[in-house]
């Protein structure tokens, strides 16, 4: 497990409180910016919180270039607001800077840009590329004789991409047991329901056939999320993937009760944002 000095290791109540903080930041900052993807941030909120605030990742926000840090690649780069919120809450930069999201002179761009933000491990947003980046990082760890791990978070829409499966087969070939892929299976992508655009099922079996250890979980169940992450990092001799079944816009009824994909890439107006924040906080 990670060095306890370098991870908050929050208990389940602490993780849930932090998840709500990250969700609120994702809503508030995209509303202020007038653009962005709050609903995809909320579907991944348990996953991101567990990685950055549980006892999983070995990470020091004060040393973004520390060679032995675990790497987190946000392949679904449009969920950048929740990554930025996690970094700020970990102390990488002041939380008030989050309100500069998408400002022309801000390093907090609409998608992570590693040339402007030192905590971004990769410049992502062109979907389907993150797992390949993760494979390269995992191989680099082996070549360098380092024991860091690589976590790659993907959306289920981008799993349509052929590059994802080339990367998956490569990870199997090289037995990259320091690589953990996570699929945020929220059921939607830009143009509609993922399984209508290009059916993914049987998704767990496809990953198993590609040589991966598979964990198929409820992505909003803290017990399932934390158990799967701990088990995934303990897998030996093969890469591991967590398929997290989630709800796009989790915790906000305006997102989740709407039929279809109306709120993909659409922030809430100020009045709706305040109501959504009250829902998230349970007020």
Buried (B, 14 or more C-beta within 10 A) or exposed (E): EBEEEBBBBBEEEBBBBBBBBBBBBBBBBBBBBEEBBBBBBBBBBBBBBBBBBBBBBBBBBEEBEBEBBBBBBBBBBBBBBBBBBBBBBBEBBEBEBBBBBBEEEBBBBBBBBEEEBEBBBBBBBEBBBBBBBBBBBBBEBBEEEEEBBBBBBBBBBBBBBEBBBBBBBBBBEBBBBBBBBBBBBBBBBEEBEBBEBEEBEEBBEBBEEBBBBBBBBBBBBBEBBBEBBBBBBEBEEBBBBBBBBBBBBBBBEBBBEBEEBEBBBBBBEEEBBBBBBEBBEEE
